[in-house]
Amino acid sequence: MYIYLAEKDNFDILPEDLSKNLGILEFTLELVLNKDKKLACEDPVKVMGNLKNQGFHLQMPPETPIDQLLEKIAKETLNQQDK
């Protein structure tokens, strides 16, 4: 899962329900988007639209049921806290 942010490290823009279920967030990559930019799993126009309208874009892994994904995140968060 990836979250594209319009502004680097502005995780405060994320809705509370989403943010509390994501676990530990960390910066991964900075890139310049335009309509011709090739992205592996997303339409760049859709990403840019979400960034403009809501300040973020959530890219989900393909074909992963949301409850399985949230369960995995919860387990990873607990594992990080135990370290």
N, C-alpha and C positions, 0 to 999 in steps of 0.2 A: 504494500500500500504506500502511496506517495501523496503528500499534500503540497500542492503548488501554492506559494504565497505571493501576493502582489508586492509585499514589502518584507525583506529578509528578517527572519526571527520574530515576526509579528504574530505570534501564536495566540495573542489575546483576541484576535479577530474571529477565531473559531467559536462556533456555538458551544455553550457549556456542555450540553449532552455529548457532543462529539469529542470535545477536548478531554473530558474525564474518562472516556473509554479508549483513548488512544495510547495511554501509557507514556513512556518517556519519549519526547520529541527531540530530534537533533538535526541540524543543518547537514545537507548532503551535497547539494549541487546548485550552482547558479547558472542560469542560461537565459539567452535572449530569444524571445518567441516572436514569430511572425507567421502569417498565414501559410507560408511555403515551408516552414520548418517541419521536418519529419520527426515525429515522436513514435516510439515503439508501439504504444497501446492506446493513444488518445488522439483525438482530432484537435490540432492546435487552435483552430477557430473557437471551438467549444471551451477549451482551457482559457483562452484570452477573454472570452465573454464572461466566464465565471469569475476570473480575476478582477475584471472591471466592475461587475455587478455586486459581487459579494466579498471580494478581497482574497478569496482562496478557491482552489479546485481540489476535490478529493478524487484520487485515482484508486479504484479498488482493484484487487487482483481478479483476473478473469475467473468466472464460474466458482466463486467461493461464497457459500451461504453466509450471510451476515452473522448468524449466531455462532458458527464455527470460528469466524474471524475474531469476534469479540472474545470468545473463550480463549483463543490463542493469545490475544493481547493481554488478557487478564493473567494468564499463566506466566507470560514473559515478564510482566510487571512485578508479580510476586517473586519470581526468580531474581530479578534485579534488586529488589528490596532486601532479599535474604543475603546478598553478597556484601 
